[in-house]
Amino acid sequence: MNDYPFTPLIQKLPATVPFVGPEAQERARGRAFKARLGANENVFGPSPKAIAAMEQAASDVWMYGDPENHDLRAALAAHHDTTPENICVGEGIDGLFHTVAQMFIEEGTPVVTSLGGYPTFNYQIAGQGGTLHTVPFADDQEDLQGLAAKAREVGARLVYVANPDNPMGTWWDAAAVQNMIDALPEGCVLCLDEAYIDFAPEGTAPALDLANRQVLRFRTFSKAYGMAGARIGFVIGEAGLIKAFDKVRNHFGINRIAQAGALAALGDQDYLRNVVRQVAEARQRIATIAVENGLTSLPSATNFVALDCGGEEARAKAVLAGLLERDIFVRMPWVAPQTRCIRVSVGTPADLDLLEAALSDALATI
């Protein structure tokens, strides 16, 4: 028998992944990267208190994690001045997107997102059979009012926005985001991805409105808290909306080590502030390297910087290839006109020394 009894949806979906990881690239090329500057990871790592908590929790890893994430939800609620009933913890924002797709999407359900925006959301929607409607970026920013208008036009059940944005690093202020929320059609839920919000200027995030049943706010421990490998994030929303996550979420998806680390990381806000400072300094260093090499850096409120290579996609691809050839792992946006850029994650001073030398060398050969 050659055919498997897959669902019709699975049979017609292509086998794909949103991102090819640096490890896969290293295996293909037969050597390791010297600087890992392409995955938007926090190279400064988690708080020492989080590391100690995870080390201590490792001896108890024979036990399942608390399926209610009780202590972490309580701490998050206190930190965000809300209640545990307004918070659901999941396997990073990507895992929570999977749950949201299960909750809202069936074959043909209309969903709106930005053309060239974060692809993992699209991947999860496609996996449930949803129909994606896209709106182009406007001046390297997600077009908030354009997205709301498209949602009204197609009767979207979900609309996705990242603020600050990935892959461009740009951002809107709180008033602009609130205006978009106010413009959403009835029955449409905004998935507001705030993975990078800890790096953003004051006034970027609109105030939490936990009575609004149309907004889900996604946050993570992967970025500013430096715990990408632990796979732990959370979503904030109206209590009834959050309670619905319990119907389909993976209740044992968060391990004890991640729970302990996230709880300790949240409690060390001094370390978080120090990381944010180091990220800002590294962003400025990347911008300086760009200028010295005749490139332009886009303003960023994240832990990465988009560098305009000064031409079309072919030139950006050549710069990217040159850096990869010199063992510097970076990525680039995936839809024009953003494909004129490469995207460089923040690194240590040593990482950025390697970037500086490699970029100059690569550009000299183009």
N, C-alpha and C positions, 0 to 999 in steps of 0.2 A: 504494500500500500504506500503510494507516494504522497498522498495528501493528508494533512493533519486537519482535525475538526475545529479549525480556528473560526472565530466569529467572522462574518462578512467584513466588518470594519478592519480587523487585524489583517485579513487577507489582502485588502487593497492598500494598506499603509506601507510606505517604504521603510526599510530598516535604516534607521538613522540615529545620530546622537547630536544634541545641540552644540557640543564643543568636543574637539579632539584634545585630550589632555596632554600636558607636557611629557608625562611618562611615556605615552604612546609614541610621541615624536622622538623621544630619546631612544626608544627601542628601534624605531625605524631607521634612525640615522647612525646608530651604533656608538653613541657617546652622549655624555651628560651635558646639560647646559651649564655655563659658568655663572649666569645670572638669570633668575627666574622672575621675569618682569612682565608676564602676560596674563596671569590669572586673577588679578585684582586681590591677591592675598595680602594679609597684613604681615609683612616680613618682620615686624618688631615683636610679634608673638603675643601670647596671652600674659596676663598678670602673673607674677610669681605666686601670688596667693591662689590663683586658679590652677596653676601647675601643681602646687602642693596638695590642693583639694582633690585633683584628679589622681595623683599618685596614691593618696590615701584611699580613695574610692576603688582603686584597681583591685585591692584585696577582697572586695565585696562584689566583684563583677560576676560571681557565680549566681547572684540573685538578679532577677529581672528589675528593671527600673520601675519606679512608681508610675503606674499607668495614668494617674491623674496629674502628675507633675506638680503635686500640691505645694511643696515648699517654694519651688521656683515661680509658680504662678502667683503665690502670695507676695513674694519679693518684687516681682515685676509690677503687680498691682500697686504696691506701696510706692514704687519708683515713679510710676506714671499717674499716680493719684486717681486710681480707679479701683475696681474690684476684681477678684479672680474670675468671676463669671464673665468678664469682658475679655478674657485672654485665653487663647489656645496655643499650646506649644507643639511644634512639629519638627520633622527632620529637615531643618533649614527651610528657607523660603521656598525652595524648589519642591520640597515634600509637601508643604502647605498648598502650593499651587495644584498639585495632583489631587489633593482632597477637595479643593474648590471646584476643580473640573468635574469630579465625581458628583458633587452636590448640585451643580447648575447646568451641566452640559450633556446633551444627547445629540443624536445624529441631526445635523443641520442647524443646531442652535447658533444664532448669530453672535459673534464676539468681535469687539473693536480693539485694535492696538495700533501702535506706530510702525510704519514700514521701516525695518532695520532696527527695531527695538529689541529688547532682551529676548533671545530665541527660546529659552526654556519654557516660558509661559506658553508660547505658540505650540511647542512640542506637547505639552500636557493637554491643551485644548484639542489638538489634532487626535490625540490618543483616545478622546471620548467622542470623536466624530463631529466636533463643532466646526462652524464655518467662520473663518477669519476674514474680517474686513479691515483694511489698513489705510492709514492716513500718513502722508509723507511728513518728515521733519520740516520745520520752517526755521531757517537760519541756525541749523544745528541744535535746535530745541524741539522737544515734543510739542506738537500743536494742540494745546489743551482745548481750545474752543472748537477746533476742527474735529477733534476726537468726540467731543460731546455732540456736535452736529451730526457726525456720522452715526453715533449711537442712536440718535433720534430718527435718522433716516432709515436705518435697517432694523430698528426695534431690538437693539442689542440687549442681551441678558447680562453680559459682563463687559467692562471696558478696563483696559490695563494702562497704567502710567507708572513710570519710574521717576521719582524726584528725590534727589538728583538722578540724572539719567545715566544709564549704561547702554551704549558704548561711548557717548560723547563727553560725559562729565558735567554737562550744563545743568542748570536748575532754574526753577520758577520760585517766586516768593509765595508766602502763605496766601496772600490775597488772590493771586492768580489761580492757585489751586482751589481755593474756596469758590471762586467764581465758576470754575468748571463743575465742581460738585453741585452747585446751585442750578447748573444748566442741564444736569442729567435727566433723561426721561424717566417717567414712573416705571418701576419694575426693573431698572438697570442698577447693577452693583459695581462700584468702582473698586478695583484691586489696585491700591496705592502702594507701590513697592518703595519702601524707604530704607533699603539696605544700607545706603551711604549717608543717612541723615546725620549721624554723629560727626561727620566731617564738614557739614554744610554750615553756612553763616546763620547766625541768629535770625529768626523770622522766616525761615524756609518752610517749616512744617506748620500747617494750620492747626488751630487748637483742636483737641480731641472733642468730638461731639458724639457721645456714646448713645444718644437717643436716635441718631441717624441710622436707619436700617439699610442705607445704600452705600456705605463705605466700609471697606476692610483695610486696615493699616498693617502692612507687613514689615517686621523688623528682624534683625538677625544678630547672632553672636559671631558670625563668620568674618566680618569686616573690622570695625574698630576694636572689637574685643579679641581679635586674633585667634579665633577658634574654628576656622573653616573646616578643618578635618574632623571636628567633633559632630558636625551636622546637627545644629540646633538653632531654631529660630522661633518666632512667635507672631501671632496675629492679634490685633486689637479691634474690637467692634462691639456693636450692640449685643446685649446679652443673649437675646433669642437667636440672633444670627450665629453667634459663637457656639451656642449649645448644639446647633445642628451639625457642627463638626464631629461631635461624638457619635453620630450615626454611621460614619464611614471612615474615620481616621484610624491610623494604625496605633492602637492604644499602647503597645509595647515598643513603639518605634524609637524612643529615646532611651539610650542606655544610662546606667547609673553614673558612669564616669563623666559623660557629657552633662548630666544634670548637676553633679557636684561642681564641675568646672564653671558652668554658666552662673550658678548661684554665687560662687566666690568672685567671679569676674564682675558681676553686677555690683557687688559690695565694695569693689576697689575703683571708685570713680577718680581718684587721684591718678592712678595708673592710666586710665582711659584718657584723661586730659593730657597727660604727657605724650601718649601715642598720637593724639590729634595734633599736638604741636610738632612732633617729629614728621608727621605726614605732610603738614603744611610746608615745613622747611624743605622736604624732599621734592614736593611739587614745584617749588620755586627753583630748585636746582635743575630739575628736568627742563623747566621753561628756559633757564639760562643756557643749558646745553643746546636746546633747540635753536635759540637765537644765534648762538656762536657758530652754528652749522647752516645758517640760512633758512631755517624752518620756522614755523609759527606755532606757538602753543595756544590751545583754546582754554579759556577760563574754566576751571574745574572746582567742583565742590565734593570731590570724591578722593579715593586713594590711587587715582591714576590720572594721566594727562593724555589728551588726544593731540597729536602733532600733525599739523597740516604740512604735507610734503611738497606743496607748491606745484601741483599738477593734477593729472588725472589718476585714475586707479592704477594704471600700469606703473607709474612712478612710485606710488606708495607700496605696491607689491614688490618692486625692485629693492626699495629700502628695507622692507620686511625680510625679504630673502637674504639680503646682505647681512642683516643682523643675525638671523638664524644661522647663516654660514659661519659667523664668528661667535657662535655659541651663546647668543643673547636671545632668550625666549621672550617675544612680544607677540601681540595680536593686532588685528586691524578690524574696523567696522566691516559690515557685510553687504551694505546697500548704498548705491550712489545717491547723493554726492558725498556722503560721509566716507566713502572708500578712497577719497584723496588723502586720508589720514592713516597713521598708525596709532596704536594705543599702548602707552607705556605705564605699567604699574609702578608705584612707589617702591624704592628699594633702599638698602642700607647705603651709607656713603661709599663703601667698597663696590657694591653693585653698580652704583651710578658712575664711579670711576671707569668701570668696565664698559658701561653704556657709552660714555663720552668718547672713549678711544675707538670703540667698534663703530659708532655712528659716523664719526669723521672718516674712518677708513672705508666704510661701505659707500658713503656718498661720493668718495673720490673715484670709485669704480663705475659709477652710473653715468 
